[in-house]
Amino acid sequence: MSCISSQQEEKTTALHLGYHPPLAWKTLVGFLCSRGSGNVEQLMGNRYLRTIKLGNATGWITAQQDPIRHRINVEISPSLLPHVTQLQTCLHILFDLNANPVAIESHLKRDKILKPLITHNPGLRVPRTLNGFELSLRAIVGQQVSVKAATTLFNRFVTTFGELVDTPFPELNRTGPVASAIADAKLQTLINLGLTQRRALTIQLLAKKITDGALKLEEGNSTQLIEQLIALPGIGPWTVQYIAMRALGDSNAIPASDLGLMRALQVEKSAGVLSRTEKWQPWRAYGVIHLWHHLSTGG
């Protein structure tokens, strides 16, 4: 459920996006910002800041949880007003607001490893994305490197390909890179950002397929999209499942080859992860988020 109100004195518009409680807001936006670029998204206390590009319009939003009314209060820049309906849909997806955590977590609590994690931190959402290509780019540059190293590489893409945006927040000043800009770039430009030639080719091929309309990274037939992605050179099972979780909205996706998951589940191979999480279906992606959060906080 959503509603809109105007704030004429500030020339902005407020959106109020409802959600099913509970919602672990701080964990959700912390995940988003820890894997993005400070020029594109930031945290200011518990308020999430983000630049936005919709069609030919660029602008910014701020979002903050109202735990009493069970809603997210969003302030949007005037430049985005023509796209407000689309923006509401995008933000529901980004914050996974349509999820019903009570039903999901009741199912997952049957697992002895997940039960104490959920009890301690209920309401975790799958952090989604505003742009499937941006998320996929972040996933590809993150292959076999640390979160910190991947964030550094992604920042270089933002600096090189992101559009400048005027916002009230000095360091929040660029959009995320779009597929068309990278599709048209020289391959050497991508390599110069710190990529191997193979990884640069993978990213540019993906960008071209999205720009040409041959590949649409959006919710829908995730099985077909996964097959299209895995057929691209340089994109393996972990990357595809990560994209499926966050860009395609596949609640049952699981990056089974993830070393952290193997450690947490005390198995040695990806087949063991799949076997161990069989009873999590159809909510394996949420179980993954609980384990990743547990590992990131020193579990």
PyMOL commands that set and color helices and strands:
alter all, ss='L'
color gray80, all
select helices_A, chain A and resi 8-10+25-34+78-94+101-108+114-120+132-141+147-161+179-183+187-191+197-212+222-230+237-246+259-265+270-276+278-280+284-296
alter helices_A, ss='H'
color red, helices_A
select strands_A, chain A and resi 2-7+12-18+41-44+47-54+57-66+71-76
alter strands_A, ss='S'
color yellow, strands_A
deselect
rebuild
show_as cartoon
